[in-house]
Amino acid sequence: MRPRFLRHTPFILFCALALFVLLVEMRPGRFYFITTFLLFQDSLMHLLLYLVLFAFSTAGLLLLLFNRSKVLYRLTLALLFPCLLISLTYRLITGYNFMYSDAVLAWNNLPLLDTALQNYGGQVVLAFLATILVILAINWLRKKAAWRSASWTACFLPLAALAAFAMIKRTTGVVDDFPALYRVPLTIMAVVTDQLPQPLRTPVPVSPENGGVPHLFLIVDESITATELTLHRLELQTTPFLYSVRGHLLDFGVASSTTNQSAGSNIALMSGTRPTELPDTAYRTFSRTNIFQFAQKAGYTTYYIDAQLGGDVLQNFMSPEDLKYIDHVERPAVTHPQAPYYDRDMLVADQLAQLAKSPEKVFVYVVKAGAHWPYARTYPVDSTFFKPVLSPRSIYKDQARTLNTYHNSLRWTVDQFWRKLMGTISPQDSTVIVYTSDHGQNLTQAGISITHASVQETSPQEAAVPLWIWDPSKLTGIASSPKPRWGYSHFHIFPALLRLQGFSPDWVQKQYGPSFWDNSANSAAKRFFLAGDLFGRGPHSLVPFR
């Protein structure tokens, strides 16, 4: 009986390892997605290739874990530990395994690493304990199983890794699910080596036909969900001031954002990316004429104000090419390093009030600090209106505390910001302000761990953003209305800005589609947003917006 058991031991261990990868590291739904994607959207040959490669990579890991060489075994455990820790951490935070899209987000948001670790410390600890248990279980199995693979079989792992890396790169991470020892380092490597193009932007092809509005500001807030504002839910006292002045706003209702991620929405707003280009796998966004180029052509002095980051760090896929068309880059974290985080938006309001009184034409693109997690740091303690709340370093605990903390953030960073702004800019300043947010927040579920940027079972609330114009000087020609207008999205903003800068309405509509003045804008056309990376890297989908 012993020899027969030994003959079957490798197969039993292989099956156990494959089940662990599928059920714990991944999840059955993700495996189902990949196999159906390859079968119905790609080809049967590529599905078979993936299944063979998955089996090959699993076998490569097994041959090292039960290798005759103790040195190779210990080295494998040393490499497996951090990979499994990262994979299980993401599984606990997001509900799915660490994948290409997570690597993209992590790489693009490295400055927020310390904040993320503070917020997700509990998940990291649980993942650490789970990883220890897995390592102990592997060690126990190794002692119980007498079977050992030959030392030379260690070559299977690098061969499988090369093949897996080639598949991840070829599919831009849509197919990236392999055992954590492969998946974590290979997806990170794929992202790091996947350099986005930085072509020259197309010059402005036309000249404006009139002078445009003297002072034009686009304010892009952070993580503001329109359905959580008093403007759209009267029972919520999150923005009582704005509700009291709603008659002075040109409110375009609950709009849909371009994506449910900050970087994609912002670069699309800057570049005039069109809905037919989602996902932008051809990277047209980077070569399009951006809003700063149009503004300079129209005679504006251009400003970019980033209230989120300090130093010379560029975010939101901006490149040195974009800086050519920006006359002034301002960051409150640099000019006022001692100011608390929650004061950054108030400093922005002060600067906008000054720019509104400038004798020259000014165009400003603002990235607000907004309600970025952790919510408790985005408002002063003495402005806590809703209770009980989360601790300053926590992003979630339970739904009630999370909502209270988020609502306090809205009351400060939206309502108080606008109270200050509207109190310092007068009709004589000839200023038009367009306001929206990069994305919303999914706050509908208990045990919230990821509030946006999800790529599976994405809630439309992640794209539900506010959209209004404040036009105290009546320069837009849009009639005020006591009720919000409906059916709008981020895609209406770029053409609206061009018209406000003085470019021909007919040319703008032909090139960029409808804006706020066009009857077709407020139609029953179906809206959608992109869940995932703007450029189609990793899992992504177009989600209907309702």
Secondary structure, 3 states (H helix, E strand, C coil): CHHHHHHHHHHHHHHHHHHHHHHHHCCHHHHHHHHHHHHHHHCHHHHHHHHHHHHHHHHHHHHHHCECCHHHHHHHHHHHHHHHHHHHHHHHHHCCCCCHHHHHHHHHCHHHHHHHHHHCHHHHHHHHHHHHHHHHHHHHHHHHCCCCECHHHHHHHHHHHHHHHHHHHHCCCCCCCCCHHHHHHHHHHHHHHCCCCCCCCCCCCCCCCCCCCCEEEEEEECCCCHHHCCCCCCCCCCCHHHHHCHHHEEEEEEEECCECCHHHHHHHHHHCCCHHHCCCCCCHHHCCCCHHHHHHHCCCEEEEEECCCCCCCCCCCCCHHHHCCCCEEECHHHHCCCCCHHHHHHHHHHHHHHHCCCCCCEEEEEECCCCCCCHHHHCCHHHCCCCCCCCCCCCCCCHHHHHHHHHHHHHHHHHHHHHHHHHHCCHHHCEEEEEEECCCCCCCCCCCCCCCCCCCCCCHHHHEEEEEEECCCCCCCCCCCCCCCCCCEHHHHHHHHHHHCCCCHHHHHHHHCCCCCCHHHHCCCCEEEEECCCCCCCCCEEEEEC
